[in-house]
């Protein structure tokens, strides 16, 4: 864009990256926001407050404004969109299950960002009427309200899911996850160590990794598991590891700085991602950047694109397949090294500047006349 076309852009999102439950969606939003700010745009991220957070701060050229809590962030953001937000050129409504209803407050300069649909997550986290209501909102109400809004998503899998919900295919644009590319960490890789990088929430199914550890205990008695990440399901996972009889072979690292994350991943023979659903699987490319291939469930969606099956990792259909493939790759050094090299090479194709460029093209298409909506 020419200098005179620099825009004011606001992302409406549930959480920021500093939130205790922040994960891949928040990395995506703040990474794209940072790249857009570096190109001269005035970028704001509006999200919920969390313990110890500031109401307003500037980070990497992006203004973070925190208002409301877990649920009240939605009406607070809607009121802003309806009032002072009308002077903002572009609003990006980040729909993580629930929308900010910004489409009711403005007609132009609006983008919906959807990483993936949450059918399985609603059922797992809220197996009662709340999950039924949540899925009805996401699958029926939101697609109808946002049917005329340009969408951005991160994978062809998520694009297909959105089309199935009724979003016109020509309104869905692809902007893959990027990656903060770092040199591979120089550590000794441990052939008897595997890892999981994920938020500690039920739908990530980290307990499946405990099952793998238990099943392979006889053949690989020295096998250890590093769990990287934190979340509200932590205590339940500790009890699950205990129930599987593997608690002494699991290390819960919590949320760690990027350099420590990379050290742990680089020292792992494999990463497991037994998640129910992923829009892309940022953890896959973060592990791949360190030469660590990932095994994931084919049914999770976006991982079928972040993992090239048989080349940069492996896709399996169920828990027995996860166990069998983990054992096979742990026992095959040559195959694992080949996957490692291809995983690293493939990961380097994805950058945040490229993601931001794709996103900026969508922004250009929705700006319209330079006036208040």
RARANOR-V149478 format. One record per residue. N is the residue number from 1. SS is DSSP state (H for helix, E for strand, C for the rest). Layout:
# RARANOR-V149478
n:ss
N:SS
N:SS
This chain:
# RARANOR-V149478
n:ss
1:C
2:C
3:H
4:H
5:H
6:C
7:C
8:E
9:E
10:E
11:E
12:E
13:C
14:C
15:C
16:C
17:C
18:C
19:C
20:C
21:C
22:C
23:C
24:H
25:H
26:H
27:H
28:H
29:H
30:H
31:H
32:H
33:H
34:H
35:H
36:H
37:H
38:H
39:C
40:C
41:C
42:E
43:E
44:E
45:E
46:E
47:E
48:C
49:C
50:C
51:C
52:C
53:C
54:C
55:C
56:E
57:E
58:E
59:E
60:C
61:C
62:E
63:E
64:E
65:E
66:E
67:C
68:C
69:C
70:C
71:C
72:H
73:H
74:H
75:H
76:H
77:H
78:H
79:H
80:H
81:H
82:H
83:C
84:H
85:H
86:H
87:H
88:C
89:C
90:E
91:E
92:E
93:E
94:E
95:C
96:C
97:C
98:C
99:C
100:C
101:C
102:H
103:H
104:H
105:C
106:C
107:C
108:C
109:C
110:E
111:E
112:E
113:E
114:C
115:C
116:C
117:C
118:C
119:H
120:H
121:H
122:H
123:H
124:H
125:H
126:C
127:C
128:C
129:H
130:H
131:H
132:H
133:H
134:H
135:H
136:H
137:H
138:H
139:H
140:H
141:H
142:H
143:H
144:H
145:H
146:C
147:C
148:C
149:C
150:E
151:E
152:E
153:E
154:C
155:C
156:H
157:H
158:H
159:H
160:H
161:H
162:H
163:H
164:H
165:H
166:C
167:C
168:C
169:H
170:H
171:H
172:E
173:E
174:E
175:C
176:C
177:C
178:C
179:C
180:C
181:C
182:C
183:C
184:C
185:C
186:C
187:C
188:C
189:C
190:E
191:E
192:E
193:E
194:E
195:E
196:E
197:E
198:C
199:C
200:C
201:C
202:H
203:H
204:H
205:C
206:C
207:H
208:H
209:H
210:H
211:H
212:H
213:H
214:H
215:H
216:C
217:C
218:C
219:C
220:C
221:C
222:C
223:C
224:E
225:E
226:E
227:E
228:E
229:E
230:C
231:C
232:C
233:C
234:H
235:H
236:H
237:H
238:H
239:H
240:H
241:H
242:H
243:H
244:C
245:C
246:C
247:H
248:H
249:H
250:E
251:E
252:E
253:E
254:E
255:C
256:C
257:C
258:H
259:H
260:H
261:H
262:H
263:H
264:H
265:H
266:H
267:C
268:E
269:E
270:E
271:E
272:E
273:E
274:C
275:C
276:C
277:C
278:E
279:C
280:C
281:C
282:H
283:H
284:H
285:H
286:H
287:H
288:H
289:C
290:C
291:C
292:C
293:C
294:E
295:E
296:E
297:E
298:H
299:H
300:H
301:E
302:C
303:H
304:H
305:H
306:H
307:C
308:C
309:E
310:C
311:C
312:C
313:E
314:E
315:E
316:E
317:C
318:C
319:H
320:H
321:H
322:H
323:H
324:H
325:H
326:H
327:H
328:H
329:H
330:H
331:C
332:C
333:H
334:H
335:H
336:H
337:H
338:H
339:H
340:H
341:H
342:H
343:H
344:H
345:H
346:H
347:H
348:C
349:C
350:C
351:C
352:H
353:H
354:H
355:H
356:H
357:H
358:H
359:H
360:H
361:H
362:H
363:H
364:H
365:H
366:H
367:H
368:C
369:C
370:C
371:C
372:C
373:C
